[in-house]
Amino acid sequence: MGYLYELKGVVSAGKEARVYWGVSPKGDDLAVKIYLTATAEFRKSILKYIIGDPRFDKYVPKSTRKLMILWARKEFKNYKLLYSVGVSVPKPIVQRDNVVIMEFIGKSGRRAPLLKEVELSSDEYIAIFSGVLEDVRRAYREARLVHGDLSEYNIMVWKGRHYIIDVSQAVKTSHPHALALLVRDLRNLRRYFGEEVGIEVPSLEEMFHYVTGEELRPGLAVLP
């Protein structure tokens, strides 16, 4: 690729993708995410994030390999768009086929812990909640994107800062299910920070209005 000098060990592994520790020609640490061949079940689960997104739904390939390449391209474009407006995400570097290379969050091949894996003070949790909510707002208003799967499992914490990760499923605000996905994201934040951590958080209606500038009406955001 020209961006990658050495590929080292696996940092994390899932059913559909693995993240490796890489090193650039300049010696910088990289996160190298490689999407694997999609299963029929995974194909079905991701189509709802592709169909309805005007950037990608004009041609949905039947080939599972081509679909994974499309999915990798979608994640990279989402990272670039979020990064460009100042949302705290790893810096995207390059995408080729089913591979996405980005900034490595962590040290010496050990990834930063997820929000779920850390124990913080109340003040630190308040700061991270405020920062994440501000990023959701910035993503919605400036990048015109909704994460769609935001939770304590895809927010990293490193050196006092949060990083939002796993943005392949993020959709444009014009997507027919964008508001429903946004409400799900906000409910996840309220559940984790309000119920599990125990800090005081705004109501769902207040959070929705802060992000969108609109009122949360009954039935406005119901996933099919």
C-alpha positions as CSV (number, residue, x, y, z in Angstrom):
1,M,0.0,0.0,0.0
2,G,2.9,2.4,0.7
3,Y,1.3,3.3,4.1
4,L,2.1,0.1,5.9
5,Y,5.7,-1.2,6.6
6,E,4.9,-4.0,8.9
7,L,1.8,-5.9,10.1
8,K,2.1,-7.3,13.6
9,G,-0.3,-9.1,16.0
10,V,-4.1,-9.1,16.2
11,V,-5.5,-6.3,18.4
12,S,-9.1,-7.4,18.4
13,A,-11.1,-10.0,16.5
14,G,-14.8,-10.3,15.6
15,K,-16.8,-12.4,13.3
16,E,-16.7,-10.0,10.4
17,A,-13.4,-8.1,10.9
18,R,-10.1,-8.2,12.7
19,V,-7.9,-5.3,13.8
20,Y,-4.2,-5.6,13.6
21,W,-1.3,-3.6,15.0
22,G,0.6,-2.1,12.0
23,V,3.6,0.1,11.7
24,S,4.0,2.8,9.0
25,P,7.3,3.4,7.1
26,K,7.9,6.3,9.5
27,G,7.5,4.0,12.5
28,D,4.1,5.3,13.6
29,D,1.6,2.8,15.1
30,L,-1.4,2.1,12.9
31,A,-4.7,0.2,13.3
32,V,-5.3,-2.0,10.3
33,K,-8.9,-3.2,10.1
34,I,-9.5,-6.1,7.7
35,Y,-13.0,-7.1,6.9
36,L,-13.5,-10.8,6.3
37,T,-15.9,-12.5,3.9
38,A,-19.5,-11.7,4.9
39,T,-21.9,-14.4,6.0
40,A,-25.4,-14.5,4.8
41,E,-26.6,-13.3,8.2
42,F,-24.2,-10.5,8.3
43,R,-25.1,-9.4,4.8
44,K,-28.7,-9.2,5.9
45,S,-27.9,-7.2,9.0
46,I,-25.8,-4.5,7.1
47,L,-28.1,-4.0,4.2
48,K,-30.4,-1.8,6.3
49,Y,-27.5,0.6,6.8
50,I,-26.7,0.7,3.1
51,I,-30.1,0.8,1.5
52,G,-31.4,4.3,2.1
53,D,-27.9,5.9,2.2
54,P,-27.7,7.9,-1.1
55,R,-23.9,7.5,-1.1
56,F,-24.0,3.7,-1.4
57,D,-27.4,2.3,-2.3
58,K,-27.3,2.8,-6.0
59,Y,-25.5,-0.4,-6.5
60,V,-25.5,-3.2,-3.9
61,P,-23.3,-6.0,-5.1
62,K,-24.4,-9.6,-4.8
63,S,-20.8,-10.8,-4.3
64,T,-20.0,-11.0,-0.6
65,R,-16.5,-9.9,-1.2
66,K,-17.6,-6.8,-3.1
67,L,-20.1,-6.1,-0.4
68,M,-17.4,-6.1,2.3
69,I,-15.3,-3.7,0.1
70,L,-18.3,-1.4,-0.1
71,W,-18.7,-1.7,3.7
72,A,-15.1,-0.9,4.3
73,R,-15.4,2.1,2.0
74,K,-18.5,3.2,3.9
75,E,-16.6,3.1,7.2
76,F,-13.7,5.0,5.8
77,K,-15.8,7.8,4.3
78,N,-17.7,8.0,7.6
79,Y,-14.5,8.4,9.5
80,K,-13.2,11.0,7.1
81,L,-16.4,13.0,7.4
82,L,-16.6,12.8,11.2
83,Y,-12.9,13.6,11.6
84,S,-13.2,16.7,9.2
85,V,-15.8,18.3,11.5
86,G,-13.9,17.7,14.7
87,V,-15.7,14.6,16.1
88,S,-13.3,12.6,18.3
89,V,-12.5,9.5,16.1
90,P,-9.2,7.9,15.1
91,K,-7.7,9.7,12.2
92,P,-8.5,7.8,9.0
93,I,-5.5,7.2,6.7
94,V,-6.4,5.1,3.7
95,Q,-8.8,2.4,2.5
96,R,-8.1,-0.3,-0.1
97,D,-10.5,-3.0,-0.9
98,N,-11.6,-4.6,2.4
99,V,-8.9,-2.9,4.5
100,V,-9.1,0.3,6.5
101,I,-6.0,1.9,8.0
102,M,-6.3,4.5,10.7
103,E,-4.6,6.0,13.7
104,F,-3.8,3.6,16.5
105,I,-5.4,4.5,19.8
106,G,-3.2,2.9,22.4
107,K,0.4,2.0,22.9
108,S,2.8,-0.6,21.6
109,G,0.1,-2.7,20.0
110,R,-2.2,-2.7,23.0
111,R,-5.4,-0.9,22.2
112,A,-6.9,1.7,24.5
113,P,-9.6,0.4,26.8
114,L,-13.3,0.7,25.9
115,L,-15.5,2.9,28.1
116,K,-17.0,-0.3,29.4
117,E,-13.6,-1.5,30.6
118,V,-12.5,1.5,32.7
119,E,-13.3,2.8,36.1
120,L,-13.4,6.6,36.4
121,S,-14.3,9.3,38.8
122,S,-17.7,10.9,38.7
123,D,-16.1,14.1,37.3
124,E,-14.4,12.1,34.6
125,Y,-17.6,10.3,33.6
126,I,-19.4,13.7,33.4
127,A,-16.7,15.1,31.2
128,I,-16.8,12.1,28.8
129,F,-20.6,12.1,28.7
130,S,-20.6,15.8,27.8
131,G,-17.9,15.2,25.2
132,V,-19.7,12.3,23.6
133,L,-23.0,14.1,23.5
134,E,-21.4,17.1,21.9
135,D,-19.8,14.8,19.3
136,V,-23.3,13.2,18.6
137,R,-24.6,16.8,18.0
138,R,-21.6,17.8,15.9
139,A,-22.0,14.6,13.8
140,Y,-25.7,15.2,13.3
141,R,-25.5,18.9,12.5
142,E,-22.2,19.3,10.7
143,A,-21.4,15.9,9.2
144,R,-25.1,15.0,8.8
145,L,-24.4,11.6,10.2
146,V,-25.9,9.3,12.9
147,H,-23.7,6.7,14.4
148,G,-26.5,4.1,14.8
149,D,-24.8,1.7,17.2
150,L,-23.3,4.0,19.8
151,S,-22.7,2.4,23.3
152,E,-20.0,1.9,25.9
153,Y,-18.6,-0.9,23.7
154,N,-17.5,1.4,20.8
155,I,-16.1,4.4,22.8
156,M,-12.4,4.2,23.7
157,V,-10.8,6.2,26.6
158,W,-7.2,7.2,26.2
159,K,-5.2,9.8,28.1
160,G,-8.4,11.5,29.4
161,R,-10.0,11.6,26.0
162,H,-12.8,9.6,24.4
163,Y,-12.7,8.2,20.8
164,I,-15.8,7.0,19.0
165,I,-15.0,3.9,16.9
166,D,-16.8,1.4,14.6
167,V,-18.6,3.8,12.3
168,S,-19.3,1.5,9.4
169,Q,-23.0,1.5,10.1
170,A,-23.3,5.3,10.4
171,V,-26.0,6.7,8.1
172,K,-26.8,10.1,6.7
173,T,-29.5,12.1,8.4
174,S,-31.6,11.7,5.3
175,H,-31.7,7.9,5.8
176,P,-35.3,6.8,6.5
177,H,-34.3,5.3,9.9
178,A,-31.8,8.0,10.9
179,L,-33.9,9.5,13.7
180,A,-34.8,6.0,15.1
181,L,-31.1,5.1,15.2
182,L,-30.3,8.4,16.8
183,V,-32.8,7.8,19.6
184,R,-31.3,4.3,20.1
185,D,-27.9,5.9,20.5
186,L,-29.2,8.5,23.0
187,R,-31.0,5.8,25.0
188,N,-27.8,3.8,25.2
189,L,-25.9,6.8,26.5
190,R,-28.6,7.5,29.1
191,R,-28.7,3.9,30.2
192,Y,-25.0,3.6,30.6
193,F,-24.1,7.0,32.1
194,G,-27.4,7.4,34.0
195,E,-28.2,3.9,35.2
196,E,-24.9,2.0,35.2
197,V,-22.5,4.8,36.1
198,G,-25.0,6.8,38.1
199,I,-24.3,10.4,37.1
200,E,-27.1,12.8,36.4
201,V,-28.0,13.0,32.7
202,P,-30.6,14.9,30.8
203,S,-33.9,13.3,29.7
204,L,-34.1,11.6,26.4
205,E,-36.3,14.5,25.1
206,E,-33.7,17.1,26.2
207,M,-30.9,15.2,24.6
208,F,-32.8,14.8,21.4
209,H,-33.6,18.5,21.2
210,Y,-30.0,19.4,22.0
211,V,-28.7,17.2,19.1
212,T,-31.4,18.0,16.5
213,G,-33.0,21.2,17.6
214,E,-36.4,19.4,17.2
215,E,-38.9,18.0,19.6
216,L,-39.1,14.2,20.1
217,R,-42.6,13.4,19.1
218,P,-44.3,10.1,19.9
219,G,-43.8,7.6,17.1
220,L,-41.2,9.9,15.4
221,A,-38.3,7.4,15.9
222,V,-39.5,3.8,15.9
223,L,-37.3,1.2,14.2
224,P,-39.2,-1.2,12.0
